[in-house]
Amino acid sequence: MKTVTYSVPAMHCGHCKHTVQTEIAELAGVSDVTASLETGQVVINFDDPATEEQIMALMTEINYPPVIV
Ligand SMILES: [Cu+2]
């Protein structure tokens, strides 16, 4: 199990948080996504076949580009 934490400056409200969490959670291999508006961060637990590159590409695609912290 790998865990990554990204800062997501584009995440501003509950709707953003929901979108980020549900879209990332749909990726095969992702087991848990926790977004926090307080910190502006998203914590993602994942395993194969998901990759960090794939997660970052998806987040960019849905207009919530991640910043590595
Ligand atoms: Cu929003």
N, CA, C, O and the ligand as a Tripos MOL2 file, in Angstrom:
@<TRIPOS>MOLECULE
protein
  277   275    70     0     0
PROTEIN
NO_CHARGES

@<TRIPOS>ATOM
      1 N           0.8460   -1.2060    0.0000 N.3       1 MET1
      2 CA          0.0000    0.0000    0.0000 C.3       1 MET1
      3 C           0.8760    1.2490    0.0000 C.2       1 MET1
      4 O           1.7760    1.3900    0.8280 O.2       1 MET1
      5 N           0.6060    2.1390   -0.9230 N.am      2 LYS2
      6 CA          1.3310    3.4070   -0.9640 C.3       2 LYS2
      7 C           0.3800    4.5320   -0.5550 C.2       2 LYS2
      8 O          -0.8250    4.4610   -0.7980 O.2       2 LYS2
      9 N           0.9280    5.5500    0.0560 N.am      3 THR3
     10 CA          0.1510    6.7320    0.4170 C.3       3 THR3
     11 C           0.8410    7.9670   -0.1470 C.2       3 THR3
     12 O           2.0420    8.1690    0.0360 O.2       3 THR3
     13 N           0.0530    8.7850   -0.8350 N.am      4 VAL4
     14 CA          0.6010   10.0570   -1.3160 C.3       4 VAL4
     15 C          -0.2770   11.1950   -0.8110 C.2       4 VAL4
     16 O          -1.4840   11.0370   -0.6310 O.2       4 VAL4
     17 N           0.3430   12.3230   -0.5910 N.am      5 THR5
     18 CA         -0.3840   13.5230   -0.1780 C.3       5 THR5
     19 C          -0.0900   14.6300   -1.1830 C.2       5 THR5
     20 O           1.0660   14.9320   -1.4770 O.2       5 THR5
     21 N          -1.1520   15.2220   -1.7000 N.am      6 TYR6
     22 CA         -1.0010   16.3350   -2.6380 C.3       6 TYR6
     23 C          -1.7010   17.5630   -2.0980 C.2       6 TYR6
     24 O          -2.7260   17.4710   -1.4230 O.2       6 TYR6
     25 N          -1.1380   18.6960   -2.4030 N.am      7 SER7
     26 CA         -1.8160   19.9550   -2.1690 C.3       7 SER7
     27 C          -2.6260   20.2450   -3.4310 C.2       7 SER7
     28 O          -2.1250   20.0880   -4.5450 O.2       7 SER7
     29 N          -3.8890   20.6710   -3.2520 N.am      8 VAL8
     30 CA         -4.7460   20.9230   -4.4100 C.3       8 VAL8
     31 C          -5.3330   22.3260   -4.2920 C.2       8 VAL8
     32 O          -6.4170   22.5090   -3.7380 O.2       8 VAL8
     33 N          -4.6130   23.3140   -4.8150 N.am      9 PRO9
     34 CA         -5.0410   24.7170   -4.6640 C.3       9 PRO9
     35 C          -6.3930   25.0280   -5.2960 C.2       9 PRO9
     36 O          -7.0560   25.9810   -4.8860 O.2       9 PRO9
     37 N          -6.8110   24.2430   -6.2840 N.am     10 ALA10
     38 CA         -8.0760   24.5160   -6.9800 C.3      10 ALA10
     39 C          -9.2980   24.0350   -6.1970 C.2      10 ALA10
     40 O         -10.4330   24.2980   -6.5950 O.2      10 ALA10
     41 N          -9.0690   23.3350   -5.0900 N.am     11 MET11
     42 CA        -10.1890   22.7810   -4.3160 C.3      11 MET11
     43 C         -10.6900   23.8300   -3.3180 C.2      11 MET11
     44 O         -10.0090   24.1500   -2.3440 O.2      11 MET11
     45 N         -11.9070   24.3650   -3.5810 N.am     12 HIS12
     46 CA        -12.3760   25.5090   -2.7980 C.3      12 HIS12
     47 C         -13.6160   25.2550   -1.9500 C.2      12 HIS12
     48 O         -13.8470   25.9640   -0.9710 O.2      12 HIS12
     49 N         -14.4170   24.2560   -2.3110 N.am     13 CYS13
     50 CA        -15.6770   24.0690   -1.5920 C.3      13 CYS13
     51 C         -16.0370   22.5960   -1.4930 C.2      13 CYS13
     52 O         -15.3040   21.7340   -1.9760 O.2      13 CYS13
     53 N         -17.1660   22.3170   -0.8660 N.am     14 GLY14
     54 CA        -17.6000   20.9450   -0.6810 C.3      14 GLY14
     55 C         -17.8010   20.2050   -1.9920 C.2      14 GLY14
     56 O         -17.5780   18.9980   -2.0800 O.2      14 GLY14
     57 N         -18.2270   20.9450   -3.0100 N.am     15 HIS15
     58 CA        -18.4220   20.3120   -4.3140 C.3      15 HIS15
     59 C         -17.0860   19.8650   -4.9000 C.2      15 HIS15
     60 O         -16.9710   18.7600   -5.4310 O.2      15 HIS15
     61 N         -16.0940   20.7180   -4.8010 N.am     16 CYS16
     62 CA        -14.7380   20.3730   -5.2770 C.3      16 CYS16
     63 C         -14.2380   19.1240   -4.5580 C.2      16 CYS16
     64 O         -13.7300   18.1840   -5.1700 O.2      16 CYS16
     65 N         -14.4000   19.1520   -3.2370 N.am     17 LYS17
     66 CA        -13.9390   18.0430   -2.4090 C.3      17 LYS17
     67 C         -14.5950   16.7390   -2.8410 C.2      17 LYS17
     68 O         -13.9320   15.7110   -2.9820 O.2      17 LYS17
     69 N         -15.9110   16.7940   -3.0490 N.am     18 HIS18
     70 CA        -16.6600   15.6210   -3.4690 C.3      18 HIS18
     71 C         -16.1780   15.1230   -4.8350 C.2      18 HIS18
     72 O         -15.9740   13.9250   -5.0300 O.2      18 HIS18
     73 N         -16.0020   16.0470   -5.7710 N.am     19 THR19
     74 CA        -15.5460   15.6760   -7.1150 C.3      19 THR19
     75 C         -14.1840   15.0030   -7.0590 C.2      19 THR19
     76 O         -13.9790   13.9490   -7.6620 O.2      19 THR19
     77 N         -13.2610   15.6100   -6.3390 N.am     20 VAL20
     78 CA        -11.9070   15.0610   -6.2240 C.3      20 VAL20
     79 C         -11.9470   13.6500   -5.6240 C.2      20 VAL20
     80 O         -11.3220   12.7230   -6.1390 O.2      20 VAL20
     81 N         -12.6910   13.5130   -4.5310 N.am     21 GLN21
     82 CA        -12.7420   12.2150   -3.8580 C.3      21 GLN21
     83 C         -13.3670   11.1310   -4.7380 C.2      21 GLN21
     84 O         -12.8280   10.0300   -4.8460 O.2      21 GLN21
     85 N         -14.5050   11.4440   -5.3670 N.am     22 THR22
     86 CA        -15.1970   10.4030   -6.1340 C.3      22 THR22
     87 C         -14.4450   10.0470   -7.4160 C.2      22 THR22
     88 O         -14.3720    8.8750   -7.7870 O.2      22 THR22
     89 N         -13.8850   11.0530   -8.0930 N.am     23 GLU23
     90 CA        -13.1710   10.7680   -9.3530 C.3      23 GLU23
     91 C         -11.9300    9.9190   -9.1040 C.2      23 GLU23
     92 O         -11.6740    8.9590   -9.8300 O.2      23 GLU23
     93 N         -11.1690   10.2680   -8.0910 N.am     24 ILE24
     94 CA         -9.9370    9.5100   -7.8210 C.3      24 ILE24
     95 C         -10.2780    8.1010   -7.3300 C.2      24 ILE24
     96 O          -9.6110    7.1300   -7.6850 O.2      24 ILE24
     97 N         -11.3290    8.0050   -6.5070 N.am     25 ALA25
     98 CA        -11.7090    6.7030   -5.9430 C.3      25 ALA25
     99 C         -12.1250    5.7030   -7.0200 C.2      25 ALA25
    100 O         -12.0990    4.4940   -6.7900 O.2      25 ALA25
    101 N         -12.5140    6.2110   -8.2070 N.am     26 GLU26
    102 CA        -12.9400    5.3180   -9.2840 C.3      26 GLU26
    103 C         -11.7790    4.6160   -9.9800 C.2      26 GLU26
    104 O         -11.9830    3.6440  -10.7070 O.2      26 GLU26
    105 N         -10.5670    5.1050   -9.7580 N.am     27 LEU27
    106 CA         -9.4030    4.4640  -10.3810 C.3      27 LEU27
    107 C          -9.1620    3.0860   -9.7600 C.2      27 LEU27
    108 O          -9.1840    2.9340   -8.5390 O.2      27 LEU27
    109 N          -8.9340    2.0940  -10.6080 N.am     28 ALA28
    110 CA         -8.6460    0.7460  -10.1070 C.3      28 ALA28
    111 C          -7.3420    0.7670   -9.3140 C.2      28 ALA28
    112 O          -6.3120    1.2460   -9.7890 O.2      28 ALA28
    113 N          -7.4130    0.2360   -8.0950 N.am     29 GLY29
    114 CA         -6.2150    0.1930   -7.2520 C.3      29 GLY29
    115 C          -6.2380    1.2110   -6.1350 C.2      29 GLY29
    116 O          -5.5020    1.0830   -5.1570 O.2      29 GLY29
    117 N          -7.0890    2.2330   -6.2760 N.am     30 VAL30
    118 CA         -7.2060    3.2480   -5.2320 C.3      30 VAL30
    119 C          -8.1600    2.7420   -4.1540 C.2      30 VAL30
    120 O          -9.3060    2.4040   -4.4490 O.2      30 VAL30
    121 N          -7.6960    2.6880   -2.9170 N.am     31 SER31
    122 CA         -8.5420    2.1470   -1.8470 C.3      31 SER31
    123 C          -9.1460    3.2240   -0.9590 C.2      31 SER31
    124 O         -10.1910    3.0030   -0.3470 O.2      31 SER31
    125 N          -8.5070    4.3820   -0.8790 N.am     32 ASP32
    126 CA         -9.0390    5.4150    0.0070 C.3      32 ASP32
    127 C          -8.5910    6.8000   -0.4490 C.2      32 ASP32
    128 O          -7.4270    7.0080   -0.7920 O.2      32 ASP32
    129 N          -9.5380    7.7460   -0.4470 N.am     33 VAL33
    130 CA         -9.2220    9.1300   -0.8100 C.3      33 VAL33
    131 C          -9.8230   10.0430    0.2480 C.2      33 VAL33
    132 O         -11.0320   10.0080    0.4760 O.2      33 VAL33
    133 N          -9.0120   10.8430    0.8840 N.am     34 THR34
    134 CA         -9.5160   11.7740    1.8870 C.3      34 THR34
    135 C          -9.0620   13.1850    1.5400 C.2      34 THR34
    136 O          -7.8750   13.5050    1.5910 O.2      34 THR34
    137 N         -10.0380   14.0250    1.1840 N.am     35 ALA35
    138 CA         -9.7340   15.4110    0.8570 C.3      35 ALA35
    139 C         -10.1270   16.2990    2.0310 C.2      35 ALA35
    140 O         -11.1520   16.0660    2.6710 O.2      35 ALA35
    141 N          -9.3280   17.3020    2.3120 N.am     36 SER36
    142 CA         -9.6200   18.2310    3.4010 C.3      36 SER36
    143 C          -9.6010   19.6650    2.8910 C.2      36 SER36
    144 O          -8.6110   20.1300    2.3270 O.2      36 SER36
    145 N         -10.7240   20.3560    3.1050 N.am     37 LEU37
    146 CA        -10.7810   21.7690    2.7110 C.3      37 LEU37
    147 C          -9.9250   22.6080    3.6500 C.2      37 LEU37
    148 O          -9.3620   23.6220    3.2380 O.2      37 LEU37
    149 N          -9.8240   22.1900    4.9180 N.am     38 GLU38
    150 CA         -9.0520   22.9510    5.9110 C.3      38 GLU38
    151 C          -7.5850   23.0550    5.5010 C.2      38 GLU38
    152 O          -6.9780   24.1230    5.5800 O.2      38 GLU38
    153 N          -7.0230   21.9150    5.0560 N.am     39 THR39
    154 CA         -5.6050   21.9130    4.6930 C.3      39 THR39
    155 C          -5.4010   22.1090    3.2000 C.2      39 THR39
    156 O          -4.2950   22.4290    2.7620 O.2      39 THR39
    157 N          -6.4540   21.9200    2.4140 N.am     40 GLY40
    158 CA         -6.3120   21.9930    0.9580 C.3      40 GLY40
    159 C          -5.5630   20.7980    0.3910 C.2      40 GLY40
    160 O          -5.0310   20.8450   -0.7180 O.2      40 GLY40
    161 N          -5.5320   19.7130    1.1830 N.am     41 GLN41
    162 CA         -4.7670   18.5480    0.7650 C.3      41 GLN41
    163 C          -5.6430   17.3260    0.5310 C.2      41 GLN41
    164 O          -6.7470   17.2050    1.0640 O.2      41 GLN41
    165 N          -5.1050   16.4220   -0.2920 N.am     42 VAL42
    166 CA         -5.7660   15.1540   -0.5530 C.3      42 VAL42
    167 C          -4.7850   14.0360   -0.2170 C.2      42 VAL42
    168 O          -3.6460   14.0360   -0.6850 O.2      42 VAL42
    169 N          -5.2330   13.0860    0.5930 N.am     43 VAL43
    170 CA         -4.4110   11.9260    0.9460 C.3      43 VAL43
    171 C          -5.0020   10.7080    0.2530 C.2      43 VAL43
    172 O          -6.1890   10.4150    0.3930 O.2      43 VAL43
    173 N          -4.1620   10.0020   -0.4960 N.am     44 ILE44
    174 CA         -4.6400    8.8870   -1.3090 C.3      44 ILE44
    175 C          -3.8630    7.6140   -0.9700 C.2      44 ILE44
    176 O          -2.6320    7.6040   -0.9900 O.2      44 ILE44
    177 N          -4.5890    6.5480   -0.6600 N.am     45 ASN45
    178 CA         -3.9880    5.2250   -0.4720 C.3      45 ASN45
    179 C          -4.2590    4.4140   -1.7220 C.2      45 ASN45
    180 O          -5.3920    4.3510   -2.2000 O.2      45 ASN45
    181 N          -3.2190    3.7940   -2.2500 N.am     46 PHE46
    182 CA         -3.4170    3.0230   -3.4810 C.3      46 PHE46
    183 C          -2.4060    1.8910   -3.5840 C.2      46 PHE46
    184 O          -1.4120    1.8320   -2.8600 O.2      46 PHE46
    185 N          -2.7080    0.9940   -4.5210 N.am     47 ASP47
    186 CA         -1.8450   -0.1440   -4.8230 C.3      47 ASP47
    187 C          -1.9410   -0.4020   -6.3150 C.2      47 ASP47
    188 O          -2.6910    0.2800   -7.0140 O.2      47 ASP47
    189 N          -1.1940   -1.3760   -6.8110 N.am     48 ASP48
    190 CA         -1.3070   -1.7590   -8.2120 C.3      48 ASP48
    191 C          -2.7640   -2.0990   -8.5160 C.2      48 ASP48
    192 O          -3.4310   -2.6790   -7.6600 O.2      48 ASP48
    193 N          -3.2820   -1.7670   -9.6890 N.am     49 PRO49
    194 CA         -2.5660   -1.2310  -10.8460 C.3      49 PRO49
    195 C          -2.4710    0.3070  -10.8670 C.2      49 PRO49
    196 O          -1.9480    0.8620  -11.8340 O.2      49 PRO49
    197 N          -2.9480    0.9920   -9.8570 N.am     50 ALA50
    198 CA         -2.8660    2.4580   -9.8730 C.3      50 ALA50
    199 C          -1.4120    2.9060   -9.7130 C.2      50 ALA50
    200 O          -0.6290    2.2670   -9.0100 O.2      50 ALA50
    201 N          -1.0670    3.9990  -10.3670 N.am     51 THR51
    202 CA          0.2710    4.5770  -10.2210 C.3      51 THR51
    203 C           0.1170    6.0520   -9.8740 C.2      51 THR51
    204 O          -0.9170    6.6650  -10.1390 O.2      51 THR51
    205 N           1.1550    6.6000   -9.2850 N.am     52 GLU52
    206 CA          1.1260    8.0100   -8.9320 C.3      52 GLU52
    207 C           0.9690    8.8730  -10.1890 C.2      52 GLU52
    208 O           0.2790    9.8920  -10.1700 O.2      52 GLU52
    209 N           1.6150    8.4540  -11.2770 N.am     53 GLU53
    210 CA          1.5210    9.1970  -12.5370 C.3      53 GLU53
    211 C           0.0730    9.2400  -13.0210 C.2      53 GLU53
    212 O          -0.4200   10.2720  -13.4740 O.2      53 GLU53
    213 N          -0.5930    8.0890  -12.9110 N.am     54 GLN54
    214 CA         -1.9820    7.9700  -13.3630 C.3      54 GLN54
    215 C          -2.9030    8.8640  -12.5120 C.2      54 GLN54
    216 O          -3.7880    9.5400  -13.0360 O.2      54 GLN54
    217 N          -2.6790    8.8520  -11.2160 N.am     55 ILE55
    218 CA         -3.4920    9.6750  -10.3160 C.3      55 ILE55
    219 C          -3.2880   11.1500  -10.6160 C.2      55 ILE55
    220 O          -4.2520   11.9110  -10.6920 O.2      55 ILE55
    221 N          -2.0360   11.5560  -10.7880 N.am     56 MET56
    222 CA         -1.7520   12.9590  -11.0710 C.3      56 MET56
    223 C          -2.3320   13.3810  -12.4210 C.2      56 MET56
    224 O          -2.8260   14.4990  -12.5670 O.2      56 MET56
    225 N          -2.2710   12.4860  -13.4010 N.am     57 ALA57
    226 CA         -2.8190   12.7920  -14.7270 C.3      57 ALA57
    227 C          -4.3320   12.9740  -14.6410 C.2      57 ALA57
    228 O          -4.8890   13.8850  -15.2520 O.2      57 ALA57
    229 N          -4.9910   12.1020  -13.8800 N.am     58 LEU58
    230 CA         -6.4420   12.2060  -13.7150 C.3      58 LEU58
    231 C          -6.8190   13.5240  -13.0460 C.2      58 LEU58
    232 O          -7.7450   14.2030  -13.4890 O.2      58 LEU58
    233 N          -6.1100   13.8840  -11.9910 N.am     59 MET59
    234 CA         -6.4210   15.1150  -11.2600 C.3      59 MET59
    235 C          -6.2470   16.3440  -12.1500 C.2      59 MET59
    236 O          -7.0160   17.3010  -12.0650 O.2      59 MET59
    237 N          -5.2360   16.3030  -12.9960 N.am     60 THR60
    238 CA         -5.0130   17.4060  -13.9250 C.3      60 THR60
    239 C          -6.1470   17.4750  -14.9430 C.2      60 THR60
    240 O          -6.6230   18.5530  -15.2970 O.2      60 THR60
    241 N          -6.5700   16.2860  -15.4070 N.am     61 GLU61
    242 CA         -7.6420   16.1680  -16.3910 C.3      61 GLU61
    243 C          -8.9660   16.7320  -15.8650 C.2      61 GLU61
    244 O          -9.7190   17.3420  -16.6240 O.2      61 GLU61
    245 N          -9.2540   16.5350  -14.5790 N.am     62 ILE62
    246 CA        -10.5120   17.0270  -14.0120 C.3      62 ILE62
    247 C         -10.3660   18.4400  -13.4270 C.2      62 ILE62
    248 O         -11.2340   18.9170  -12.6960 O.2      62 ILE62
    249 N          -9.2630   19.0870  -13.7630 N.am     63 ASN63
    250 CA         -9.0060   20.4900  -13.3840 C.3      63 ASN63
    251 C          -8.7180   20.7170  -11.9010 C.2      63 ASN63
    252 O          -8.9550   21.8020  -11.3700 O.2      63 ASN63
    253 N          -8.2080   19.6850  -11.2470 N.am     64 TYR64
    254 CA         -7.6890   19.8540   -9.8850 C.3      64 TYR64
    255 C          -6.2460   19.3620   -9.8520 C.2      64 TYR64
    256 O          -5.9360   18.3560   -9.2150 O.2      64 TYR64
    257 N          -5.3680   20.0880  -10.5480 N.am     65 PRO65
    258 CA         -3.9830   19.6290  -10.6260 C.3      65 PRO65
    259 C          -3.3110   19.5570   -9.2670 C.2      65 PRO65
    260 O          -3.4310   20.4800   -8.4620 O.2      65 PRO65
    261 N          -2.6000   18.4590   -9.0060 N.am     66 PRO66
    262 CA         -1.9530   18.2750   -7.7100 C.3      66 PRO66
    263 C          -0.5910   18.9420   -7.6310 C.2      66 PRO66
    264 O           0.1320   19.0530   -8.6210 O.2      66 PRO66
    265 N          -0.2680   19.3760   -6.4410 N.am     67 VAL67
    266 CA          1.0660   19.9050   -6.1740 C.3      67 VAL67
    267 C           1.6700   18.9910   -5.1150 C.2      67 VAL67
    268 O           1.0960   18.8130   -4.0410 O.2      67 VAL67
    269 N           2.8310   18.4120   -5.4230 N.am     68 ILE68
    270 CA          3.4690   17.4860   -4.4810 C.3      68 ILE68
    271 C           3.9370   18.2520   -3.2540 C.2      68 ILE68
    272 O           4.5920   19.2880   -3.3650 O.2      68 ILE68
    273 N           3.5820   17.7130   -2.0500 N.am     69 VAL69
    274 CA          3.9930   18.3720   -0.8120 C.3      69 VAL69
    275 C           5.0840   17.5690   -0.1160 C.2      69 VAL69
    276 O           5.5610   17.9670    0.9470 O.2      69 VAL69
    277 CU        -15.6980   24.0750   -5.3490 Cu       70 CU70
@<TRIPOS>BOND
     1     1     2 1
     2     2     3 1
     3     3     4 2
     4     3     5 am
     5     5     6 1
     6     6     7 1
     7     7     8 2
     8     7     9 am
     9     9    10 1
    10    10    11 1
    11    11    12 2
    12    11    13 am
    13    13    14 1
    14    14    15 1
    15    15    16 2
    16    15    17 am
    17    17    18 1
    18    18    19 1
    19    19    20 2
    20    19    21 am
    21    21    22 1
    22    22    23 1
    23    23    24 2
    24    23    25 am
    25    25    26 1
    26    26    27 1
    27    27    28 2
    28    27    29 am
    29    29    30 1
    30    30    31 1
    31    31    32 2
    32    31    33 am
    33    33    34 1
    34    34    35 1
    35    35    36 2
    36    35    37 am
    37    37    38 1
    38    38    39 1
    39    39    40 2
    40    39    41 am
    41    41    42 1
    42    42    43 1
    43    43    44 2
    44    43    45 am
    45    45    46 1
    46    46    47 1
    47    47    48 2
    48    47    49 am
    49    49    50 1
    50    50    51 1
    51    51    52 2
    52    51    53 am
    53    53    54 1
    54    54    55 1
    55    55    56 2
    56    55    57 am
    57    57    58 1
    58    58    59 1
    59    59    60 2
    60    59    61 am
    61    61    62 1
    62    62    63 1
    63    63    64 2
    64    63    65 am
    65    65    66 1
    66    66    67 1
    67    67    68 2
    68    67    69 am
    69    69    70 1
    70    70    71 1
    71    71    72 2
    72    71    73 am
    73    73    74 1
    74    74    75 1
    75    75    76 2
    76    75    77 am
    77    77    78 1
    78    78    79 1
    79    79    80 2
    80    79    81 am
    81    81    82 1
    82    82    83 1
    83    83    84 2
    84    83    85 am
    85    85    86 1
    86    86    87 1
    87    87    88 2
    88    87    89 am
    89    89    90 1
    90    90    91 1
    91    91    92 2
    92    91    93 am
    93    93    94 1
    94    94    95 1
    95    95    96 2
    96    95    97 am
    97    97    98 1
    98    98    99 1
    99    99   100 2
   100    99   101 am
   101   101   102 1
   102   102   103 1
   103   103   104 2
   104   103   105 am
   105   105   106 1
   106   106   107 1
   107   107   108 2
   108   107   109 am
   109   109   110 1
   110   110   111 1
   111   111   112 2
   112   111   113 am
   113   113   114 1
   114   114   115 1
   115   115   116 2
   116   115   117 am
   117   117   118 1
   118   118   119 1
   119   119   120 2
   120   119   121 am
   121   121   122 1
   122   122   123 1
   123   123   124 2
   124   123   125 am
   125   125   126 1
   126   126   127 1
   127   127   128 2
   128   127   129 am
   129   129   130 1
   130   130   131 1
   131   131   132 2
   132   131   133 am
   133   133   134 1
   134   134   135 1
   135   135   136 2
   136   135   137 am
   137   137   138 1
   138   138   139 1
   139   139   140 2
   140   139   141 am
   141   141   142 1
   142   142   143 1
   143   143   144 2
   144   143   145 am
   145   145   146 1
   146   146   147 1
   147   147   148 2
   148   147   149 am
   149   149   150 1
   150   150   151 1
   151   151   152 2
   152   151   153 am
   153   153   154 1
   154   154   155 1
   155   155   156 2
   156   155   157 am
   157   157   158 1
   158   158   159 1
   159   159   160 2
   160   159   161 am
   161   161   162 1
   162   162   163 1
   163   163   164 2
   164   163   165 am
   165   165   166 1
   166   166   167 1
   167   167   168 2
   168   167   169 am
   169   169   170 1
   170   170   171 1
   171   171   172 2
   172   171   173 am
   173   173   174 1
   174   174   175 1
   175   175   176 2
   176   175   177 am
   177   177   178 1
   178   178   179 1
   179   179   180 2
   180   179   181 am
   181   181   182 1
   182   182   183 1
   183   183   184 2
   184   183   185 am
   185   185   186 1
   186   186   187 1
   187   187   188 2
   188   187   189 am
   189   189   190 1
   190   190   191 1
   191   191   192 2
   192   191   193 am
   193   193   194 1
   194   194   195 1
   195   195   196 2
   196   195   197 am
   197   197   198 1
   198   198   199 1
   199   199   200 2
   200   199   201 am
   201   201   202 1
   202   202   203 1
   203   203   204 2
   204   203   205 am
   205   205   206 1
   206   206   207 1
   207   207   208 2
   208   207   209 am
   209   209   210 1
   210   210   211 1
   211   211   212 2
   212   211   213 am
   213   213   214 1
   214   214   215 1
   215   215   216 2
   216   215   217 am
   217   217   218 1
   218   218   219 1
   219   219   220 2
   220   219   221 am
   221   221   222 1
   222   222   223 1
   223   223   224 2
   224   223   225 am
   225   225   226 1
   226   226   227 1
   227   227   228 2
   228   227   229 am
   229   229   230 1
   230   230   231 1
   231   231   232 2
   232   231   233 am
   233   233   234 1
   234   234   235 1
   235   235   236 2
   236   235   237 am
   237   237   238 1
   238   238   239 1
   239   239   240 2
   240   239   241 am
   241   241   242 1
   242   242   243 1
   243   243   244 2
   244   243   245 am
   245   245   246 1
   246   246   247 1
   247   247   248 2
   248   247   249 am
   249   249   250 1
   250   250   251 1
   251   251   252 2
   252   251   253 am
   253   253   254 1
   254   254   255 1
   255   255   256 2
   256   255   257 am
   257   257   258 1
   258   258   259 1
   259   259   260 2
   260   259   261 am
   261   261   262 1
   262   262   263 1
   263   263   264 2
   264   263   265 am
   265   265   266 1
   266   266   267 1
   267   267   268 2
   268   267   269 am
   269   269   270 1
   270   270   271 1
   271   271   272 2
   272   271   273 am
   273   273   274 1
   274   274   275 1
   275   275   276 2
@<TRIPOS>SUBSTRUCTURE
     1 MET1         2 RESIDUE 1 A MET
     2 LYS2         6 RESIDUE 1 A LYS
     3 THR3        10 RESIDUE 1 A THR
     4 VAL4        14 RESIDUE 1 A VAL
     5 THR5        18 RESIDUE 1 A THR
     6 TYR6        22 RESIDUE 1 A TYR
     7 SER7        26 RESIDUE 1 A SER
     8 VAL8        30 RESIDUE 1 A VAL
     9 PRO9        34 RESIDUE 1 A PRO
    10 ALA10       38 RESIDUE 1 A ALA
    11 MET11       42 RESIDUE 1 A MET
    12 HIS12       46 RESIDUE 1 A HIS
    13 CYS13       50 RESIDUE 1 A CYS
    14 GLY14       54 RESIDUE 1 A GLY
    15 HIS15       58 RESIDUE 1 A HIS
    16 CYS16       62 RESIDUE 1 A CYS
    17 LYS17       66 RESIDUE 1 A LYS
    18 HIS18       70 RESIDUE 1 A HIS
    19 THR19       74 RESIDUE 1 A THR
    20 VAL20       78 RESIDUE 1 A VAL
    21 GLN21       82 RESIDUE 1 A GLN
    22 THR22       86 RESIDUE 1 A THR
    23 GLU23       90 RESIDUE 1 A GLU
    24 ILE24       94 RESIDUE 1 A ILE
    25 ALA25       98 RESIDUE 1 A ALA
    26 GLU26      102 RESIDUE 1 A GLU
    27 LEU27      106 RESIDUE 1 A LEU
    28 ALA28      110 RESIDUE 1 A ALA
    29 GLY29      114 RESIDUE 1 A GLY
    30 VAL30      118 RESIDUE 1 A VAL
    31 SER31      122 RESIDUE 1 A SER
    32 ASP32      126 RESIDUE 1 A ASP
    33 VAL33      130 RESIDUE 1 A VAL
    34 THR34      134 RESIDUE 1 A THR
    35 ALA35      138 RESIDUE 1 A ALA
    36 SER36      142 RESIDUE 1 A SER
    37 LEU37      146 RESIDUE 1 A LEU
    38 GLU38      150 RESIDUE 1 A GLU
    39 THR39      154 RESIDUE 1 A THR
    40 GLY40      158 RESIDUE 1 A GLY
    41 GLN41      162 RESIDUE 1 A GLN
    42 VAL42      166 RESIDUE 1 A VAL
    43 VAL43      170 RESIDUE 1 A VAL
    44 ILE44      174 RESIDUE 1 A ILE
    45 ASN45      178 RESIDUE 1 A ASN
    46 PHE46      182 RESIDUE 1 A PHE
    47 ASP47      186 RESIDUE 1 A ASP
    48 ASP48      190 RESIDUE 1 A ASP
    49 PRO49      194 RESIDUE 1 A PRO
    50 ALA50      198 RESIDUE 1 A ALA
    51 THR51      202 RESIDUE 1 A THR
    52 GLU52      206 RESIDUE 1 A GLU
    53 GLU53      210 RESIDUE 1 A GLU
    54 GLN54      214 RESIDUE 1 A GLN
    55 ILE55      218 RESIDUE 1 A ILE
    56 MET56      222 RESIDUE 1 A MET
    57 ALA57      226 RESIDUE 1 A ALA
    58 LEU58      230 RESIDUE 1 A LEU
    59 MET59      234 RESIDUE 1 A MET
    60 THR60      238 RESIDUE 1 A THR
    61 GLU61      242 RESIDUE 1 A GLU
    62 ILE62      246 RESIDUE 1 A ILE
    63 ASN63      250 RESIDUE 1 A ASN
    64 TYR64      254 RESIDUE 1 A TYR
    65 PRO65      258 RESIDUE 1 A PRO
    66 PRO66      262 RESIDUE 1 A PRO
    67 VAL67      266 RESIDUE 1 A VAL
    68 ILE68      270 RESIDUE 1 A ILE
    69 VAL69      274 RESIDUE 1 A VAL
    70 CU70       277 GROUP 0 **** ****
